């Protein structure tokens, strides 16, 4: 009796939605003006969630746009992470709340001896939806270190502006998330259905995919692995914090060994020293399989983007490290569009050609017992981390509505809401 090999099944959240248009926004110089103009032009609603919001020049400009929108009657919802945005002043938040902004904090936590203890399971997404029609998603936070005039520590990063039916999914998810009503992804519409408020805007297919600690614990990683498995001629991954799991590394090596041009762009000037140290432990293992590794050296790389072959691309908030892949709440959009893929490839190729150094493998024949032992340890740490992550301390994070003193008494509908799953993480 012959045994049939089981057919590979793609991730659950894998329904392509057609009729979308995406525009790549590189760095704060392109991203912030588009978002702020969209908020200034909002007619009905703004839903915004972010990991980091600082009271610097970028935060103040966002503050002004949100304040003006609320004062003219736009319904404004804001959700910030309690660890990523810990020092917002009462004046900054109070002005928004007094104007009618529904301002919420994901797991504000408490300090002990001045130290924040709510390090794990963070709300790391960066999503904006305006009037249910225009969406933004990516890795850019609301802080001045995302624009070049910040100096050598300014971050290199990416986001997208989206129009089309995929925005309806982003809108449903983001609205439910800021209200604390979702434990996973929103229900997908029937195949072929189009939201009447999100007409077709282009020719791109897309999937809106999220990661939580309840129902969708590894959806983003699985989409990456499916794309790597299907790659035929090129893969480019640019990611700020790279320390993925065993299966992810295995798919990269397999793609390179079958002749795919696999390139990895990582931080050469990291914002945290441990980032480069951790990633460098994987270099020889990947390079010896044929993966080309480049370190971006102009400034810290904060991007979370990738492309495979001529159509598949992804942009979002998810790093490829244990925090994003096993702990944080994340959101990416996956795009199937040749023009967008080609444009993203051109931008990443420009980085590799002009601002990166290629890493070479350790010379053959050199025996380094400590390096061998270290690589073995790291390899198996990656392999089992998703299991160990489940043992880490966890609690049920809350989403807390900020109130002015005059309205301190909560109503039943606005009591702190339980957050999505056993949620989320850390690196920006």
PAVEX-144850 format. One record per residue: residue in three letters; x, y, z of N, C-alpha, C in turn. Coordinates in steps of 0.2 Angstrom, whole numbers, padded with zeros to 4 digits, always signed. Layout:
! residues N
ALAXYZXYZXYZ
...
END
This chain:
! residues 428
UNK+0004-0006+0000+0000+0000+0000+0004+0006+0000
UNK+0003+0011-0005+0007+0017-0005+0004+0022+0000
UNK+0009+0026+0002+0007+0031+0007+0007+0038+0003
UNK+0002+0042+0004+0002+0048+0001+0005+0054+0005
UNK+0009+0058+0003+0012+0063+0007+0006+0068+0008
UNK+0005+0070+0015+0000+0075+0016+0001+0082+0012
UNK-0005+0084+0010-0004+0091+0006-0003+0096+0011
UNK+0002+0101+0009+0003+0106+0014-0003+0111+0014
UNK-0005+0113+0020-0011+0118+0021-0008+0125+0023
UNK-0010+0130+0019-0008+0137+0021-0011+0139+0028
UNK-0008+0145+0030-0011+0147+0037-0018+0149+0036
UNK-0022+0149+0042-0029+0150+0042-0031+0156+0039
UNK-0027+0162+0041-0029+0168+0039-0026+0170+0032
UNK-0028+0166+0027-0024+0166+0021-0029+0168+0015
UNK-0034+0171+0016-0039+0173+0011-0037+0179+0007
UNK-0035+0179+0001-0033+0185-0002-0039+0189-0004
UNK-0038+0196-0003-0043+0201-0004-0041+0205-0010
UNK-0045+0205-0015-0043+0209-0021-0045+0216-0021
UNK-0042+0220-0026-0045+0227-0028-0042+0232-0023
UNK-0035+0231-0021-0032+0236-0017-0026+0240-0020
UNK-0025+0245-0017-0019+0249-0019-0015+0251-0013
UNK-0008+0250-0014-0003+0251-0008+0002+0256-0011
UNK+0004+0260-0006+0010+0265-0008+0015+0264-0002
UNK+0021+0263-0004+0026+0262+0001+0028+0269+0003
UNK+0029+0270+0010+0031+0276+0013+0037+0274+0017
UNK+0043+0278+0015+0049+0276+0018+0051+0282+0023
UNK+0052+0280+0029+0054+0284+0034+0049+0290+0036
UNK+0050+0293+0041+0045+0298+0044+0044+0304+0039
UNK+0049+0305+0035+0048+0311+0030+0042+0310+0025
UNK+0041+0303+0023+0035+0302+0019+0029+0300+0023
UNK+0030+0296+0029+0025+0294+0033+0021+0299+0036
UNK+0024+0303+0040+0021+0308+0045+0016+0313+0041
UNK+0019+0316+0036+0014+0321+0032+0008+0318+0030
UNK+0009+0311+0027+0003+0308+0024-0002+0306+0030
UNK+0000+0304+0036-0005+0302+0041-0008+0309+0044
UNK-0004+0314+0045-0006+0320+0048-0011+0323+0044
UNK-0010+0323+0037-0015+0326+0032-0021+0322+0032
UNK-0021+0316+0033-0027+0312+0033-0031+0313+0039
UNK-0028+0314+0045-0031+0315+0051-0035+0322+0050
UNK-0031+0327+0048-0034+0334+0047-0040+0334+0042
UNK-0040+0329+0037-0045+0329+0033-0051+0324+0035
UNK-0050+0321+0040-0055+0316+0042-0062+0319+0043
UNK-0067+0315+0041-0074+0318+0041-0078+0314+0047
UNK-0077+0308+0048-0081+0304+0052-0077+0301+0058
UNK-0071+0298+0057-0068+0294+0062-0061+0293+0061
UNK-0057+0293+0066-0050+0291+0066-0049+0286+0071
UNK-0046+0280+0069-0044+0275+0074-0036+0274+0073
UNK-0032+0275+0079-0025+0275+0079-0023+0271+0085
UNK-0018+0266+0083-0015+0263+0089-0007+0262+0087
UNK-0003+0263+0092+0004+0263+0091+0007+0261+0098
UNK+0013+0258+0097+0018+0256+0102+0021+0262+0106
UNK+0023+0267+0102+0027+0273+0105+0024+0279+0103
UNK+0022+0283+0108+0020+0290+0107+0024+0295+0112
UNK+0028+0299+0109+0032+0304+0113+0030+0311+0112
UNK+0031+0315+0117+0029+0322+0117+0035+0326+0114
UNK+0037+0324+0108+0042+0328+0105+0039+0331+0099
UNK+0043+0334+0094+0039+0338+0089+0035+0334+0085
UNK+0036+0327+0084+0031+0323+0080+0025+0321+0084
UNK+0026+0320+0091+0020+0319+0095+0016+0325+0096
UNK+0019+0331+0096+0015+0337+0096+0011+0338+0090
UNK+0014+0337+0084+0010+0338+0078+0004+0333+0077
UNK+0006+0326+0080+0000+0322+0080-0005+0324+0085
UNK-0003+0326+0090-0008+0329+0095-0012+0334+0093
UNK-0009+0339+0089-0013+0345+0086-0018+0342+0081
UNK-0016+0337+0077-0021+0335+0072-0027+0331+0075
UNK-0025+0327+0080-0030+0323+0083-0035+0328+0087
UNK-0032+0333+0090-0036+0338+0094-0041+0342+0089
UNK-0038+0344+0084-0043+0348+0079-0048+0343+0076
UNK-0047+0337+0075-0052+0332+0072-0057+0331+0077
UNK-0055+0330+0084-0060+0329+0089-0065+0335+0090
UNK-0062+0341+0089-0065+0347+0091-0070+0349+0085
UNK-0069+0346+0079-0074+0347+0074-0079+0342+0073
UNK-0079+0337+0078-0084+0332+0079-0082+0325+0076
UNK-0076+0324+0074-0074+0317+0072-0073+0313+0078
UNK-0076+0307+0077-0075+0302+0082-0067+0299+0082
UNK-0064+0300+0087-0057+0299+0088-0055+0294+0093
UNK-0052+0288+0091-0050+0283+0096-0042+0282+0095
UNK-0039+0282+0101-0032+0281+0101-0030+0276+0107
UNK-0026+0271+0105-0023+0266+0109-0016+0266+0109
UNK-0012+0267+0115-0005+0267+0115-0003+0262+0120
UNK+0003+0259+0119+0005+0254+0124+0008+0257+0130
UNK+0007+0254+0136+0009+0257+0142+0016+0256+0143
UNK+0020+0252+0140+0027+0251+0141+0030+0256+0136
UNK+0028+0256+0130+0031+0260+0125+0030+0267+0125
UNK+0024+0269+0128+0023+0276+0129+0021+0278+0137
UNK+0027+0278+0141+0025+0278+0148+0025+0285+0151
UNK+0028+0290+0148+0029+0296+0151+0025+0302+0148
UNK+0019+0300+0145+0014+0306+0143+0012+0310+0148
UNK+0012+0316+0148+0010+0321+0153+0002+0321+0154
UNK+0000+0323+0160-0007+0324+0161-0010+0329+0156
UNK-0006+0335+0155-0008+0340+0150-0009+0337+0143
UNK-0004+0334+0141-0004+0331+0134-0010+0327+0133
UNK-0012+0322+0137-0017+0317+0137-0024+0321+0139
UNK-0024+0325+0144-0030+0328+0146-0033+0333+0141
UNK-0029+0336+0137-0032+0341+0131-0035+0336+0126
UNK-0033+0331+0125-0036+0326+0120-0043+0324+0123
UNK-0042+0321+0129-0048+0319+0132-0054+0324+0133
UNK-0052+0330+0135-0057+0335+0136-0060+0337+0129
UNK-0056+0336+0123-0059+0338+0117-0064+0332+0114
UNK-0064+0326+0118-0068+0321+0116-0064+0315+0113
UNK-0058+0315+0113-0054+0309+0111-0055+0303+0116
UNK-0056+0297+0113-0056+0291+0117-0049+0289+0118
UNK-0046+0290+0123-0039+0289+0124-0038+0283+0129
UNK-0035+0278+0126-0034+0271+0130-0027+0269+0130
UNK-0025+0266+0136-0018+0263+0137-0019+0256+0137
UNK-0015+0252+0134-0014+0245+0134-0009+0243+0140
UNK-0012+0240+0145-0008+0237+0150-0003+0243+0153
UNK-0006+0248+0156-0002+0253+0159+0003+0251+0164
UNK+0002+0246+0168+0006+0243+0173+0008+0248+0178
UNK+0012+0246+0183+0014+0250+0189+0022+0249+0189
UNK+0025+0255+0192+0032+0255+0193+0034+0253+0200
UNK+0040+0249+0200+0042+0247+0207+0049+0250+0207
UNK+0050+0255+0212+0057+0258+0213+0059+0262+0207
UNK+0053+0265+0203+0055+0268+0197+0055+0264+0191
UNK+0055+0258+0191+0056+0253+0186+0050+0251+0183
UNK+0049+0250+0176+0043+0247+0173+0044+0240+0173
UNK+0039+0236+0175+0039+0229+0176+0035+0226+0170
UNK+0031+0229+0167+0027+0226+0162+0031+0226+0155
UNK+0036+0222+0155+0040+0221+0149+0038+0217+0144
UNK+0034+0212+0146+0032+0206+0141+0025+0207+0138
UNK+0024+0204+0133+0017+0204+0130+0014+0211+0128
UNK+0018+0215+0124+0016+0222+0123+0011+0222+0117
UNK+0008+0228+0116+0004+0230+0110+0009+0233+0106
UNK+0011+0230+0101+0017+0233+0097+0014+0235+0090
UNK+0008+0235+0088+0005+0236+0082+0006+0244+0080
UNK+0006+0246+0074+0006+0253+0072+0001+0253+0066
UNK-0006+0255+0068-0011+0255+0063-0015+0262+0064
UNK-0017+0265+0058-0021+0270+0058-0026+0269+0052
UNK-0033+0270+0054-0038+0270+0049-0042+0276+0049
UNK-0043+0280+0044-0046+0286+0043-0053+0285+0039
UNK-0058+0287+0042-0065+0286+0039-0066+0279+0036
UNK-0063+0274+0038-0064+0268+0036-0062+0266+0029
UNK-0058+0271+0026-0057+0271+0019-0049+0271+0017
UNK-0045+0274+0022-0038+0275+0021-0035+0272+0027
UNK-0030+0267+0026-0027+0264+0031-0019+0265+0031
UNK-0016+0265+0036-0009+0265+0037-0006+0259+0041
UNK-0001+0255+0039+0001+0250+0043+0009+0249+0042
UNK+0013+0248+0047+0020+0247+0046+0023+0247+0053
UNK+0030+0250+0053+0034+0249+0059+0035+0256+0062
UNK+0033+0261+0059+0035+0268+0061+0030+0270+0067
UNK+0034+0272+0073+0031+0275+0079+0030+0283+0078
UNK+0027+0286+0083+0026+0293+0083+0031+0296+0088
UNK+0038+0297+0085+0043+0300+0089+0048+0303+0084
UNK+0052+0308+0086+0056+0312+0081+0062+0308+0079
UNK+0064+0302+0082+0069+0298+0079+0068+0294+0073
UNK+0062+0295+0070+0060+0293+0064+0061+0298+0058
UNK+0064+0303+0059+0066+0308+0054+0073+0310+0054
UNK+0076+0311+0048+0083+0312+0047+0086+0317+0052
UNK+0083+0322+0053+0086+0328+0057+0087+0326+0064
UNK+0085+0320+0066+0086+0318+0073+0094+0317+0074
UNK+0097+0315+0068+0104+0314+0069+0106+0307+0067
UNK+0112+0304+0069+0114+0298+0067+0110+0292+0070
UNK+0106+0293+0075+0102+0288+0078+0095+0288+0075
UNK+0093+0292+0070+0087+0292+0066+0086+0285+0063
UNK+0080+0283+0063+0079+0276+0061+0077+0275+0053
UNK+0079+0270+0050+0077+0268+0043+0071+0264+0044
UNK+0065+0266+0041+0059+0262+0042+0054+0262+0037
UNK+0049+0259+0037+0044+0258+0031+0037+0257+0034
UNK+0032+0260+0030+0025+0259+0031+0022+0259+0024
UNK+0015+0258+0024+0011+0258+0018+0005+0262+0019
UNK+0003+0265+0014-0004+0268+0014-0008+0264+0010
UNK-0014+0262+0012-0018+0257+0009-0025+0260+0007
UNK-0028+0258+0002-0035+0259+0000-0038+0253-0003
UNK-0044+0252-0002-0047+0246-0005-0051+0242+0000
UNK-0053+0236-0002-0057+0232+0003-0053+0229+0009
UNK-0046+0229+0008-0042+0227+0014-0043+0232+0020
UNK-0044+0238+0018-0045+0243+0024-0051+0242+0028
UNK-0056+0239+0025-0062+0237+0029-0060+0232+0035
UNK-0056+0227+0033-0053+0222+0038-0049+0226+0043
UNK-0044+0230+0041-0040+0234+0046-0045+0238+0051
UNK-0050+0241+0048-0054+0245+0052-0058+0241+0057
UNK-0061+0236+0055-0065+0232+0060-0060+0229+0065
UNK-0054+0227+0063-0050+0224+0068-0047+0230+0073
UNK-0045+0236+0070-0042+0241+0075-0048+0244+0079
UNK-0054+0245+0077-0059+0247+0081-0061+0243+0087
UNK-0061+0236+0085-0063+0231+0090-0057+0231+0095
UNK-0051+0232+0093-0045+0231+0097-0045+0237+0102
UNK-0046+0243+0100-0045+0249+0104-0051+0249+0109
UNK-0057+0246+0108-0062+0245+0112-0061+0239+0117
UNK-0056+0235+0116-0054+0229+0120-0059+0223+0119
UNK-0062+0223+0113-0067+0218+0111-0065+0212+0107
UNK-0059+0212+0105-0056+0207+0101-0051+0202+0104
UNK-0052+0196+0103-0047+0191+0106-0043+0188+0100
UNK-0044+0191+0094-0040+0188+0088-0042+0192+0082
UNK-0042+0189+0076-0044+0192+0070-0051+0193+0070
UNK-0054+0199+0066-0061+0199+0065-0063+0194+0060
UNK-0070+0192+0060-0072+0187+0056-0071+0189+0048
UNK-0069+0185+0044-0068+0186+0037-0074+0186+0034
UNK-0075+0191+0029-0081+0191+0025-0081+0185+0020
UNK-0087+0183+0018-0087+0178+0013-0083+0179+0007
UNK-0080+0174+0004-0076+0174-0002-0079+0179-0007
UNK-0076+0183-0010-0078+0188-0015-0082+0194-0013
UNK-0084+0194-0006-0088+0200-0004-0083+0206-0003
UNK-0086+0212-0005-0083+0218-0004-0087+0223+0000
UNK-0083+0226+0005-0086+0230+0010-0089+0236+0006
UNK-0095+0238+0007-0098+0244+0003-0094+0251+0004
UNK-0091+0251+0010-0087+0257+0012-0080+0257+0009
UNK-0078+0252+0007-0071+0251+0004-0071+0249-0003
UNK-0073+0253-0008-0073+0251-0015-0066+0249-0017
UNK-0066+0245-0023-0060+0243-0026-0056+0249-0028
UNK-0049+0249-0026-0045+0255-0028-0039+0253-0032
UNK-0038+0247-0034-0032+0245-0037-0032+0238-0039
UNK-0026+0235-0041-0026+0228-0043-0022+0223-0038
UNK-0020+0226-0033-0017+0222-0028-0021+0217-0024
UNK-0019+0211-0023-0022+0207-0018-0018+0208-0011
UNK-0022+0206-0006-0019+0207+0001-0022+0203+0006
UNK-0018+0202+0011-0020+0198+0017-0018+0203+0023
UNK-0023+0204+0027-0021+0207+0034-0021+0202+0039
UNK-0015+0201+0042-0013+0196+0046-0010+0199+0053
UNK-0013+0196+0058-0011+0198+0065-0008+0192+0069
UNK-0004+0194+0074-0002+0189+0079-0004+0191+0086
UNK-0007+0186+0090-0009+0187+0097-0007+0181+0101
UNK-0009+0181+0107-0007+0175+0112-0013+0171+0113
UNK-0018+0171+0109-0024+0167+0110-0025+0162+0104
UNK-0028+0165+0098-0030+0161+0093-0025+0161+0087
UNK-0021+0166+0087-0016+0167+0081-0009+0168+0083
UNK-0007+0163+0086+0000+0164+0089+0006+0164+0085
UNK+0005+0162+0079+0011+0161+0074+0009+0163+0067
UNK+0003+0166+0066+0001+0167+0059+0006+0171+0054
UNK+0009+0176+0057+0014+0180+0053+0020+0176+0051
UNK+0023+0172+0056+0028+0168+0055+0027+0163+0049
UNK+0021+0160+0050+0019+0155+0045+0018+0158+0038
UNK+0016+0164+0037+0015+0167+0031+0022+0168+0028
UNK+0027+0170+0032+0034+0170+0030+0037+0163+0027
UNK+0035+0158+0031+0038+0152+0030+0035+0149+0023
UNK+0028+0150+0022+0025+0148+0016+0028+0151+0010
UNK+0030+0158+0011+0033+0162+0005+0040+0159+0004
UNK+0044+0158+0009+0051+0155+0008+0050+0148+0005
UNK+0045+0144+0007+0045+0138+0004+0043+0138-0004
UNK+0040+0143-0006+0037+0144-0013+0042+0148-0017
UNK+0047+0151-0014+0052+0155-0017+0055+0151-0023
UNK+0056+0155-0029+0059+0152-0035+0066+0155-0037
UNK+0066+0162-0036+0072+0165-0038+0075+0171-0034
UNK+0071+0174-0029+0074+0179-0025+0070+0180-0019
UNK+0073+0181-0013+0070+0183-0007+0075+0189-0004
UNK+0071+0194-0002+0075+0199+0002+0071+0201+0008
UNK+0074+0200+0014+0071+0202+0020+0075+0207+0024
UNK+0072+0213+0026+0075+0218+0029+0071+0218+0036
UNK+0075+0217+0041+0072+0216+0048+0076+0219+0053
UNK+0074+0223+0058+0078+0226+0063+0080+0221+0068
UNK+0076+0217+0071+0078+0212+0076+0077+0205+0074
UNK+0083+0202+0072+0082+0196+0068+0085+0190+0073
UNK+0081+0186+0075+0082+0180+0079+0076+0175+0079
UNK+0075+0173+0073+0069+0169+0072+0070+0162+0074
UNK+0064+0158+0074+0064+0151+0076+0068+0146+0071
UNK+0068+0140+0074+0072+0135+0070+0069+0134+0063
UNK+0062+0133+0063+0059+0132+0056+0060+0137+0051
UNK+0060+0144+0054+0061+0149+0049+0068+0149+0046
UNK+0073+0148+0050+0080+0147+0048+0081+0141+0043
UNK+0077+0136+0045+0078+0130+0040+0075+0132+0033
UNK+0069+0135+0033+0066+0137+0026+0071+0142+0023
UNK+0074+0147+0026+0079+0151+0023+0085+0147+0020
UNK+0088+0142+0024+0093+0138+0021+0091+0134+0015
UNK+0085+0131+0016+0083+0127+0010+0082+0131+0004
UNK+0079+0137+0005+0078+0141-0001+0085+0142-0005
UNK+0090+0144-0001+0096+0146-0003+0100+0140-0007
UNK+0099+0134-0003+0102+0128-0006+0099+0126-0013
UNK+0093+0128-0014+0090+0126-0020+0091+0131-0026
UNK+0095+0136-0024+0097+0141-0029+0093+0148-0029
UNK+0089+0149-0024+0086+0155-0023+0091+0160-0021
UNK+0091+0166-0023+0095+0172-0021+0092+0175-0015
UNK+0094+0172-0009+0091+0174-0002+0096+0180+0001
UNK+0093+0185+0002+0097+0191+0005+0093+0193+0011
UNK+0098+0195+0016+0095+0197+0023+0099+0204+0025
UNK+0095+0209+0026+0097+0215+0028+0096+0216+0035
UNK+0101+0217+0039+0101+0218+0046+0104+0224+0049
UNK+0104+0226+0055+0107+0232+0058+0114+0231+0059
UNK+0118+0236+0056+0125+0236+0057+0127+0242+0062
UNK+0122+0246+0063+0123+0252+0068+0116+0251+0073
UNK+0116+0246+0077+0110+0244+0080+0108+0249+0086
UNK+0102+0250+0087+0100+0254+0093+0101+0251+0100
UNK+0102+0244+0099+0104+0241+0105+0109+0236+0104
UNK+0115+0236+0107+0120+0232+0106+0119+0224+0105
UNK+0114+0222+0109+0113+0215+0110+0110+0212+0103
UNK+0107+0217+0099+0103+0215+0093+0108+0212+0088
UNK+0114+0216+0087+0119+0213+0082+0122+0207+0085
UNK+0123+0207+0092+0127+0201+0094+0122+0195+0093
UNK+0116+0195+0095+0111+0189+0094+0111+0187+0087
UNK+0110+0192+0082+0110+0190+0075+0116+0187+0072
UNK+0122+0190+0075+0128+0187+0072+0130+0180+0074
UNK+0126+0178+0079+0127+0170+0081+0124+0166+0075
UNK+0120+0169+0071+0117+0165+0066+0121+0165+0059
UNK+0125+0170+0058+0128+0172+0052+0131+0166+0048
UNK+0136+0162+0052+0139+0157+0048+0134+0151+0046
UNK+0130+0150+0050+0125+0145+0049+0121+0146+0042
UNK+0119+0153+0041+0115+0155+0036+0120+0156+0030
UNK+0126+0159+0030+0130+0160+0025+0133+0154+0022
UNK+0134+0149+0026+0137+0143+0023+0131+0139+0019
UNK+0125+0141+0020+0120+0138+0016+0118+0142+0009
UNK+0122+0148+0009+0121+0152+0003+0117+0158+0004
UNK+0115+0160+0010+0111+0166+0011+0116+0172+0011
UNK+0115+0177+0008+0119+0183+0008+0116+0188+0014
UNK+0121+0190+0018+0119+0194+0024+0122+0201+0023
UNK+0118+0206+0024+0121+0213+0023+0119+0217+0030
UNK+0124+0221+0032+0122+0225+0038+0122+0232+0035
UNK+0116+0235+0037+0115+0242+0035+0118+0247+0040
UNK+0123+0251+0038+0127+0255+0042+0126+0262+0043
UNK+0121+0265+0039+0121+0272+0039+0118+0274+0046
UNK+0113+0271+0049+0109+0272+0055+0105+0266+0057
UNK+0102+0266+0063+0098+0260+0065+0093+0258+0060
UNK+0093+0252+0058+0087+0249+0054+0082+0247+0058
UNK+0076+0250+0057+0070+0248+0061+0064+0245+0057
UNK+0066+0244+0050+0061+0241+0046+0059+0234+0047
UNK+0053+0232+0045+0050+0225+0045+0047+0224+0039
UNK+0051+0223+0033+0048+0222+0027+0052+0216+0024
UNK+0048+0213+0018+0051+0207+0015+0048+0207+0008
UNK+0051+0203+0003+0048+0202-0003+0051+0195-0005
UNK+0047+0192-0009+0048+0185-0012+0046+0185-0019
UNK+0051+0183-0024+0050+0183-0031+0048+0190-0034
UNK+0043+0190-0038+0041+0196-0041+0034+0199-0039
UNK+0031+0195-0034+0024+0198-0032+0023+0199-0025
UNK+0025+0194-0021+0024+0194-0014+0028+0199-0010
UNK+0025+0202-0005+0028+0207-0001+0025+0207+0006
UNK+0028+0210+0011+0025+0211+0017+0028+0217+0020
UNK+0024+0221+0024+0026+0227+0028+0022+0227+0034
UNK+0025+0228+0040+0021+0228+0046+0025+0230+0052
UNK+0023+0228+0058+0026+0229+0064+0030+0224+0067
UNK+0029+0218+0064+0032+0212+0067+0040+0211+0065
UNK+0044+0211+0070+0051+0209+0070+0051+0202+0069
UNK+0057+0199+0067+0058+0192+0067+0063+0190+0073
UNK+0060+0191+0079+0063+0189+0085+0058+0186+0090
UNK+0061+0183+0095+0056+0180+0100+0051+0184+0103
UNK+0052+0191+0104+0047+0195+0106+0041+0196+0101
UNK+0042+0197+0095+0037+0198+0090+0034+0192+0088
UNK+0038+0186+0088+0035+0180+0085+0032+0176+0091
UNK+0033+0177+0097+0030+0173+0102+0027+0177+0108
UNK+0027+0183+0108+0025+0187+0114+0020+0193+0112
UNK+0023+0197+0107+0019+0204+0106+0013+0203+0102
UNK+0009+0208+0102+0003+0209+0098+0006+0213+0092
UNK+0005+0210+0086+0008+0212+0079+0003+0212+0074
UNK+0004+0216+0069+0000+0216+0063+0004+0218+0057
UNK+0003+0214+0051+0007+0215+0045+0001+0215+0039
UNK+0003+0218+0034-0001+0217+0028+0004+0213+0023
UNK+0001+0208+0020+0004+0204+0015+0001+0206+0008
UNK+0005+0208+0003+0003+0211-0003+0006+0206-0009
UNK+0001+0205-0014+0003+0202-0020+0002+0206-0025
UNK+0007+0210-0028+0006+0215-0033+0013+0216-0036
UNK+0014+0215-0042+0021+0215-0045+0024+0222-0045
UNK+0020+0227-0046+0022+0234-0046+0025+0236-0039
UNK+0021+0234-0034+0023+0236-0027+0030+0232-0025
UNK+0030+0226-0027+0036+0221-0026+0042+0224-0029
UNK+0041+0227-0035+0047+0229-0039+0049+0236-0036
UNK+0044+0240-0034+0047+0246-0030+0050+0245-0024
UNK+0047+0240-0020+0051+0239-0013+0058+0236-0015
UNK+0058+0231-0020+0065+0229-0021+0070+0234-0023
UNK+0067+0239-0027+0072+0244-0029+0074+0248-0023
UNK+0070+0249-0018+0072+0253-0012+0077+0249-0008
UNK+0076+0242-0007+0080+0238-0003+0087+0237-0007
UNK+0087+0237-0014+0093+0236-0018+0097+0242-0017
UNK+0094+0248-0017+0098+0254-0015+0101+0254-0009
UNK+0098+0252-0004+0101+0251+0003+0107+0246+0003
UNK+0106+0241-0001+0112+0236-0001+0118+0238-0005
UNK+0116+0242-0010+0122+0245-0015+0125+0251-0012
UNK+0122+0255-0008+0125+0261-0006+0126+0262+0002
UNK+0123+0258+0006+0123+0259+0013+0125+0253+0017
UNK+0126+0247+0014+0127+0241+0018+0134+0238+0016
UNK+0136+0234+0021+0142+0230+0020+0140+0222+0020
UNK+0143+0218+0015+0141+0211+0015+0145+0208+0020
UNK+0142+0203+0024+0146+0199+0029+0149+0193+0026
UNK+0155+0191+0027+0158+0185+0025+0158+0180+0030
UNK+0158+0173+0028+0158+0168+0033+0165+0168+0036
UNK+0166+0165+0042+0172+0163+0045+0176+0159+0040
UNK+0183+0160+0039+0187+0157+0035+0186+0149+0036
UNK+0186+0145+0030+0185+0138+0031+0192+0135+0035
UNK+0191+0130+0039+0196+0127+0042+0198+0130+0049
UNK+0195+0136+0050+0196+0139+0057+0192+0135+0062
UNK+0195+0132+0067+0191+0129+0072+0191+0134+0078
UNK+0185+0135+0080+0183+0139+0086+0178+0136+0090
UNK+0181+0132+0095+0176+0128+0099+0171+0132+0103
UNK+0173+0138+0105+0168+0142+0109+0162+0144+0104
UNK+0164+0146+0098+0159+0148+0093+0155+0142+0091
UNK+0158+0136+0091+0154+0130+0089+0149+0129+0095
UNK+0151+0129+0101+0147+0128+0106+0141+0133+0107
UNK+0143+0139+0106+0138+0145+0106+0133+0144+0101
UNK+0135+0142+0095+0130+0142+0089+0125+0136+0091
UNK+0128+0130+0093+0124+0125+0095+0118+0127+0100
UNK+0121+0130+0105+0116+0133+0111+0111+0137+0108
UNK+0113+0142+0103+0108+0147+0101+0103+0143+0096
UNK+0106+0138+0092+0101+0135+0087+0096+0131+0091
UNK+0097+0128+0097+0092+0124+0100+0088+0129+0105
UNK+0091+0135+0107+0086+0140+0110+0081+0142+0105
UNK+0083+0144+0099+0078+0146+0094+0073+0140+0093
UNK+0075+0134+0093+0070+0129+0091+0065+0128+0096
UNK+0066+0129+0102+0062+0128+0108+0059+0134+0111
UNK+0061+0140+0108+0058+0146+0112+0051+0147+0112
UNK+0047+0145+0106+0040+0146+0107+0037+0142+0112
UNK+0039+0136+0114+0037+0132+0119+0039+0136+0126
UNK+0045+0138+0127+0047+0141+0133+0043+0147+0134
UNK+0042+0151+0129+0038+0157+0129+0032+0156+0133
UNK+0028+0151+0132+0022+0149+0136+0023+0149+0143
UNK+0029+0148+0146+0030+0147+0153+0032+0154+0156
UNK+0033+0159+0152+0035+0165+0155+0029+0168+0159
UNK+0030+0173+0163+0025+0176+0167+0020+0179+0163
UNK+0014+0178+0164+0008+0181+0160+0003+0183+0165
UNK-0001+0188+0163-0007+0190+0166-0012+0193+0161
UNK-0018+0195+0163-0023+0197+0158-0022+0204+0157
UNK-0019+0207+0152-0018+0214+0151-0025+0218+0150
UNK-0025+0224+0153-0031+0228+0152-0030+0233+0147
UNK-0036+0236+0144-0036+0242+0141-0039+0247+0145
UNK-0036+0252+0147-0039+0257+0152-0040+0264+0148
UNK-0047+0266+0149-0049+0272+0146-0046+0278+0151
UNK-0043+0283+0148-0040+0289+0152-0046+0294+0153
UNK-0047+0296+0159-0053+0301+0160-0050+0307+0164
UNK-0054+0312+0163-0052+0318+0166-0055+0318+0173
UNK-0052+0322+0178-0055+0321+0185-0063+0323+0185
UNK-0065+0327+0181-0072+0328+0181-0077+0323+0179
UNK-0074+0318+0176-0078+0312+0174-0075+0305+0176
UNK-0072+0305+0182-0069+0300+0185-0073+0293+0186
UNK-0079+0294+0187-0083+0289+0189-0085+0285+0183
UNK-0082+0278+0182-0083+0275+0176-0090+0272+0175
UNK-0092+0271+0169-0099+0268+0167-0097+0261+0166
UNK-0102+0257+0166-0101+0250+0165-0098+0248+0158
UNK-0100+0252+0153-0097+0251+0146-0090+0253+0145
UNK-0087+0257+0150-0081+0260+0149-0076+0257+0154
UNK-0078+0252+0158-0073+0249+0163-0067+0246+0159
UNK-0062+0246+0163-0056+0243+0159-0058+0236+0156
UNK-0056+0236+0149-0058+0230+0146-0052+0225+0145
UNK-0054+0219+0145-0049+0214+0144-0046+0214+0137
UNK-0039+0214+0137-0036+0214+0130-0036+0208+0126
UNK-0034+0209+0120-0034+0203+0115-0030+0197+0117
UNK-0032+0192+0119-0029+0186+0121-0025+0187+0127
UNK-0020+0183+0128-0015+0184+0133-0009+0188+0130
UNK-0010+0194+0129-0007+0198+0124+0001+0200+0126
UNK+0004+0202+0122+0010+0204+0119+0016+0207+0121
UNK+0023+0213+0119+0030+0213+0119+0035+0219+0119
UNK+0040+0220+0115+0045+0225+0118+0049+0229+0113
UNK+0054+0226+0109+0058+0231+0104+0053+0235+0100
UNK+0055+0241+0098+0050+0245+0094+0050+0243+0087
END
